[in-house]
Amino acid sequence: MHCARSSTWRHPRRPAPVRSAADALEVVALAMSRPPRAETIAFVLDADGNGTTVLIVDGTERPDSVIDVVERVAEAAGDAGATGIVVASVRPVAVSDDEAASLADDDIDRWLEASDIALDHGIEFIEWFVVGPNGVTCPRETFGEPPRWSSVGG
């Protein structure tokens, strides 16, 4: 067997920046397990929307698991110079009394706590997606808080 060196080989290109919810959901869709299972997906971004790592945490069935993930990722990301964090909780089974709902009863409180934790580490909690059996929701929207994507890639 012989391997010839190709003149067309290039260094891998850097992924496109993540500067919107749509961009972030593309990353989440690529990272999610198939079939969906309880997991939390997190990635950090710099001020231009560039990121280098996607973290997938298995075994995050409890709704409060998002707090633990945000705390650990924010601590590491703040030390690494990141400016923002995006998280997605994959919940393939409804977690509230409303079978159609993806959000748990205290997710607004979790949004606020995760935002504070990230801020304590010097980064912004840009978005939290909850991927449920009937689609994607954002606790931030339920709370009525505006999107935070303007802080990325200005």
C-alpha positions as CSV (number, residue, x, y, z in Angstrom):
1,M,0.0,0.0,0.0
2,H,1.3,3.4,-0.8
3,C,0.0,6.8,0.5
4,A,0.7,9.7,-1.8
5,R,0.9,13.2,-0.5
6,S,-1.9,15.2,-1.8
7,S,-1.2,18.8,-2.9
8,T,-4.8,19.6,-2.0
9,W,-4.5,18.8,1.7
10,R,-5.1,21.8,3.9
11,H,-5.2,22.5,7.6
12,P,-8.7,22.0,9.0
13,R,-10.7,25.2,8.8
14,R,-11.8,26.9,11.9
15,P,-15.6,26.5,12.5
16,A,-17.8,29.5,11.9
17,P,-18.4,31.7,14.9
18,V,-21.5,31.2,17.0
19,R,-23.3,34.5,17.1
20,S,-27.0,33.7,17.4
21,A,-29.4,31.2,18.9
22,A,-29.7,29.6,15.4
23,D,-25.9,29.1,15.2
24,A,-25.9,27.7,18.8
25,L,-28.7,25.3,18.0
26,E,-26.7,23.9,15.1
27,V,-23.9,23.1,17.4
28,V,-26.3,21.5,19.9
29,A,-27.9,19.4,17.1
30,L,-24.5,18.1,16.0
31,A,-23.5,17.2,19.6
32,M,-26.7,15.6,20.7
33,S,-26.9,11.8,21.1
34,R,-29.2,9.9,18.7
35,P,-31.6,8.8,19.9
36,P,-31.9,11.6,22.4
37,R,-30.9,10.8,26.0
38,A,-30.6,12.9,29.2
39,E,-27.4,14.9,28.8
40,T,-26.2,18.4,29.1
41,I,-24.2,20.1,26.3
42,A,-22.1,23.1,27.1
43,F,-19.7,25.2,25.1
44,V,-17.8,28.5,25.8
45,L,-17.3,31.4,23.4
46,D,-14.9,34.2,23.2
47,A,-16.0,37.8,22.4
48,D,-16.0,37.1,18.7
49,G,-18.2,34.0,19.1
50,N,-15.4,31.5,18.6
51,G,-15.2,28.4,20.6
52,T,-13.0,25.3,20.6
53,T,-14.6,22.7,22.8
54,V,-18.1,21.2,23.2
55,L,-18.6,19.4,26.5
56,I,-21.3,16.6,26.7
57,V,-22.2,15.5,30.2
58,D,-24.1,12.3,30.6
59,G,-26.3,11.4,33.5
60,T,-28.0,14.7,33.9
61,E,-31.5,13.5,34.4
62,R,-32.2,15.8,37.3
63,P,-33.2,19.3,36.3
64,D,-30.7,20.8,38.8
65,S,-27.9,19.1,37.0
66,V,-27.6,22.2,34.8
67,I,-26.4,24.2,37.8
68,D,-23.5,21.8,38.4
69,V,-22.5,21.8,34.8
70,V,-22.6,25.6,34.5
71,E,-20.6,26.0,37.7
72,R,-17.8,23.7,36.6
73,V,-17.7,25.0,33.0
74,A,-17.8,28.6,34.1
75,E,-15.0,28.1,36.5
76,A,-12.7,26.6,33.8
77,A,-13.9,29.0,31.1
78,G,-13.3,32.1,33.2
79,D,-9.7,31.0,33.8
80,A,-9.3,30.3,30.1
81,G,-10.4,33.8,29.0
82,A,-13.8,32.9,27.6
83,T,-16.5,35.5,27.7
84,G,-19.7,33.5,27.4
85,I,-21.2,30.1,27.9
86,V,-24.1,28.3,26.1
87,V,-25.8,25.3,27.6
88,A,-28.5,22.8,26.3
89,S,-30.3,20.4,28.6
90,V,-31.6,17.4,26.6
91,R,-34.7,16.1,28.3
92,P,-36.2,13.3,26.2
93,V,-38.9,12.8,28.8
94,A,-41.2,15.5,30.1
95,V,-40.2,16.7,33.5
96,S,-43.4,18.5,34.6
97,D,-47.0,17.7,35.0
98,D,-47.8,19.2,31.6
99,E,-46.7,16.4,29.3
100,A,-46.2,18.8,26.4
101,A,-43.8,21.0,28.4
102,S,-40.1,20.7,28.3
103,L,-39.4,23.0,31.1
104,A,-39.4,21.9,34.7
105,D,-41.3,23.9,37.4
106,D,-38.2,25.7,38.7
107,D,-36.3,26.3,35.5
108,I,-36.7,30.1,35.7
109,D,-34.9,29.9,39.1
110,R,-32.3,27.7,37.6
111,W,-31.8,30.3,34.8
112,L,-31.2,33.0,37.3
113,E,-28.9,30.9,39.4
114,A,-26.8,29.8,36.4
115,S,-26.6,33.4,35.3
116,D,-25.2,34.5,38.7
117,I,-22.8,31.6,38.8
118,A,-21.4,32.5,35.4
119,L,-21.1,36.1,36.3
120,D,-19.3,35.2,39.5
121,H,-16.6,33.6,37.2
122,G,-16.5,36.6,34.9
123,I,-18.4,35.2,32.0
124,E,-21.9,35.7,30.7
125,F,-24.5,32.9,30.6
126,I,-25.6,33.6,27.1
127,E,-28.3,31.0,26.6
128,W,-29.8,27.8,28.0
129,F,-31.8,25.7,25.6
130,V,-34.0,22.9,27.0
131,V,-34.5,20.2,24.3
132,G,-37.6,18.2,25.1
133,P,-39.9,15.7,23.4
134,N,-41.8,18.5,21.7
135,G,-39.1,20.9,20.7
136,V,-36.7,23.5,22.1
137,T,-37.6,26.1,24.8
138,C,-35.5,28.8,26.6
139,P,-36.2,29.5,30.2
140,R,-35.0,33.1,29.6
141,E,-37.9,33.7,27.2
142,T,-40.4,32.4,29.8
143,F,-38.9,34.8,32.3
144,G,-39.2,37.6,29.8
145,E,-35.6,38.5,29.7
146,P,-34.2,39.7,26.3
147,P,-31.7,37.6,24.3
148,R,-28.0,38.1,25.3
149,W,-26.5,37.4,21.8
150,S,-25.5,41.0,21.3
151,S,-22.5,40.4,23.6
152,V,-21.1,38.0,21.1
153,G,-19.3,39.0,17.9
154,G,-20.7,42.5,18.0
